[in-house]
Amino acid sequence: MKEFDYHIYGGGCAGLSLAYHLEINGKLKNKTLAIIEPRAEYKRDKTWSFWKIYDHDFEDCVIKNWNSFSIRTNDNSNIVKTKNYPYQSIDSGKFYKKINDKLSANSNVKFFREKIKNTSSIVFNSVPYPSFDSFFNNNKSKLWQHFQGVEIETNEEIFDDSIMTLMDFNCEQKNSVHFFYILPFSKKKALIETTWISSLENKDLMDYDNQLKNYIYKNLSIKNYKVNYQEKGVIPLFYSSIPENDFCINIGSAGGMTRLSTGYTFLNIQEHSKFIIKNLKNLKKAKSYHIGKKYELLDNIFLKVLKSNPKIMPNIFYKMFNGHVDGAIKFLSNRSNLINDISVILKMPKWIFIKSLFN
Ligand SMILES: Cc1cc2nc3c(=O)[nH]c(=O)nc-3n(C[C@H](O)[C@H](O)[C@H](O)COP(=O)(O)OP(=O)(O)OC[C@H]3O[C@@H](n4cnc5c(N)ncnc54)[C@H](O)[C@@H]3O)c2cc1C
């Protein structure tokens, strides 16, 4: 006898998003769902940000929207207006609460801290690495986005909360790509992140606490502040093949929902959840969702260039957002048309990219 109709491994962003979409679309009225999630309690652990290129169901979890962002290199600085596609940040604590409140009202949904006997007909898996240590050790030399951020609060009004800083490259690069990212939630409160795109072999890049302290003190001239919250992460900028079978569908990062050039995943997870609900009766179709081969190919070329030419990257990112910005945002959000793609490609240094393509 089937105890549960569906199993979801991992109740993080993708697992809970899918459960939420199952619930609000009435798919759990007569069906049962087991969510296997080891964490003992849900609290804010990530800040999911993205350009709001299309609607999603978590507007009530948004901390703030920005219609401008800045990008700074040693030589240039630009403030970019994004009227059509605001940049949004979601508080993961609010997101978890909203979904868990909704699911707790349905007795067909049960949470388990450990794997239970699988008797269901469908498994959705969002566990990216069954063993993080071995995955990490086997792939250390590949490219990762690794970062740490602190939400700080000051007594004085210091931040311009109308502009978020997408990338500030005025910091040590250590032959990698390094920038600071600032989300000013108010004039007195901001999340500041030190972000690297590099392999994970060089421990020198990982003294995040010092990097943050120095940047806050020297670049932002902030002497007094308190730390409200901290987050830390590593995002692999490559796809790992996690076994699937006829009864198992990978979702979230495990299901290839991360854009390799940027690490953006949140909106892709929402689109994937909607696609699964639409095709729930046809598992074969439900398995076929991809961000797009075009983006995978272009991102891989981009990352090859980045790996062998880290010094030119600040300028490349700067140029990407110079001129037709909506096209670049659509490209980075996998919603670009051919004209948008060409306009982004034309901003890149051609010979370096062509050489990487044929290497
Ligand atoms: C700190 C951080 C910030 C990020 N910021 C952004 C952002 O701004 N914008 C964006 O688009 N993307 C961002 N990302 C990338 C991506 O959106 C997130 O990683 C997102 O949480 C991915 O969702 P997921 O469900 O695949 O993984 P997770 O949310 O990590 O969920 C996986 C779940 O599996 C559980 N688990 C682990 N082992 C097991 C096991 N053996 N059995 C069962 N469950 C298990 C974990 O506890 C976890 O809850 C960020 C990532 C991190 C780490």
The ligand as a Tripos MOL2 file, in Angstrom:
@<TRIPOS>MOLECULE
LIG
   53    58     1     0     0
SMALL
NO_CHARGES

@<TRIPOS>ATOM
      1 C1         23.3970   32.0240    0.8960 C.3       1 LIG1
      2 C2         22.8130   31.8790   -0.4920 C.ar      1 LIG1
      3 C3         22.2610   32.9930   -1.1140 C.ar      1 LIG1
      4 C4         21.7020   32.8570   -2.3940 C.ar      1 LIG1
      5 N1         21.1870   33.9730   -3.0030 N.ar      1 LIG1
      6 C5         20.5570   33.8410   -4.1860 C.ar      1 LIG1
      7 C6         19.9540   34.9870   -4.8050 C.ar      1 LIG1
      8 O1         20.0880   36.1240   -4.3370 O.2       1 LIG1
      9 N2         19.2290   34.8120   -5.9430 N.ar      1 LIG1
     10 C7         19.0860   33.5680   -6.5220 C.ar      1 LIG1
     11 O2         18.3870   33.4460   -7.5280 O.2       1 LIG1
     12 N3         19.7150   32.4970   -5.9950 N.ar      1 LIG1
     13 C8         20.4420   32.5980   -4.8450 C.ar      1 LIG1
     14 N4         21.0510   31.4980   -4.2960 N.ar      1 LIG1
     15 C9         21.0440   30.2420   -5.0590 C.3       1 LIG1
     16 C10        19.7400   29.4310   -4.8710 C.3       1 LIG1
     17 O3         18.6120   30.2320   -5.1240 O.3       1 LIG1
     18 C11        19.5890   28.8780   -3.5010 C.3       1 LIG1
     19 O4         20.6780   28.0600   -3.2070 O.3       1 LIG1
     20 C12        18.3060   28.0710   -3.3070 C.3       1 LIG1
     21 O5         18.1480   27.8800   -1.9260 O.3       1 LIG1
     22 C13        18.3380   26.7450   -4.0420 C.3       1 LIG1
     23 O6         17.2290   25.9780   -3.6950 O.3       1 LIG1
     24 P1         17.3030   24.4040   -3.4850 P.3       1 LIG1
     25 O7         15.9920   23.9790   -2.9810 O.co2     1 LIG1
     26 O8         17.8650   23.8000   -4.7080 O.co2     1 LIG1
     27 O9         18.3920   24.2080   -2.3410 O.3       1 LIG1
     28 P2         18.2080   24.5130   -0.7890 P.3       1 LIG1
     29 O10        17.3540   25.6980   -0.5960 O.co2     1 LIG1
     30 O11        19.5730   24.5210   -0.2150 O.co2     1 LIG1
     31 O12        17.4070   23.2410   -0.2700 O.3       1 LIG1
     32 C14        17.9860   21.9730   -0.1550 C.3       1 LIG1
     33 C15        17.4010   21.3680    1.1180 C.3       1 LIG1
     34 O13        17.8330   20.0150    1.2440 O.3       1 LIG1
     35 C16        18.0280   19.7440    2.6170 C.3       1 LIG1
     36 N5         18.8920   18.5490    2.7040 N.ar      1 LIG1
     37 C17        20.2410   18.4740    2.7260 C.ar      1 LIG1
     38 N6         20.6330   17.1700    2.8060 N.ar      1 LIG1
     39 C18        19.4950   16.4180    2.8190 C.ar      1 LIG1
     40 C19        19.2390   15.0290    2.8430 C.ar      1 LIG1
     41 N7         20.2350   14.1290    2.8710 N.pl3     1 LIG1
     42 N8         17.9330   14.6090    2.8200 N.ar      1 LIG1
     43 C20        16.9240   15.4820    2.7760 C.ar      1 LIG1
     44 N9         17.1130   16.8380    2.7350 N.ar      1 LIG1
     45 C21        18.3840   17.2940    2.7500 C.ar      1 LIG1
     46 C22        18.6680   21.0180    3.1530 C.3       1 LIG1
     47 O14        18.5140   21.1240    4.5600 O.3       1 LIG1
     48 C23        17.8680   22.0820    2.3910 C.3       1 LIG1
     49 O15        16.7410   22.5310    3.1130 O.3       1 LIG1
     50 C24        21.6820   31.6000   -3.0440 C.ar      1 LIG1
     51 C25        22.2980   30.5110   -2.4280 C.ar      1 LIG1
     52 C26        22.8520   30.6430   -1.1730 C.ar      1 LIG1
     53 C27        23.5190   29.4320   -0.5590 C.3       1 LIG1
@<TRIPOS>BOND
     1     1     2 1
     2     2     3 ar
     3     2    52 ar
     4     3     4 ar
     5     4     5 ar
     6     4    50 ar
     7     5     6 ar
     8     6     7 ar
     9     6    13 1
    10     7     8 2
    11     7     9 ar
    12     9    10 ar
    13    10    11 2
    14    10    12 ar
    15    12    13 ar
    16    13    14 ar
    17    14    15 1
    18    14    50 ar
    19    15    16 1
    20    16    17 1
    21    16    18 1
    22    18    19 1
    23    18    20 1
    24    20    21 1
    25    20    22 1
    26    22    23 1
    27    23    24 1
    28    24    25 2
    29    24    26 1
    30    24    27 1
    31    27    28 1
    32    28    29 2
    33    28    30 1
    34    28    31 1
    35    31    32 1
    36    32    33 1
    37    33    34 1
    38    33    48 1
    39    34    35 1
    40    35    36 1
    41    35    46 1
    42    36    37 ar
    43    36    45 ar
    44    37    38 ar
    45    38    39 ar
    46    39    40 ar
    47    39    45 ar
    48    40    41 1
    49    40    42 ar
    50    42    43 ar
    51    43    44 ar
    52    44    45 ar
    53    46    47 1
    54    46    48 1
    55    48    49 1
    56    50    51 ar
    57    51    52 ar
    58    52    53 1
@<TRIPOS>SUBSTRUCTURE
     1 LIG1         1 GROUP 0 **** ****
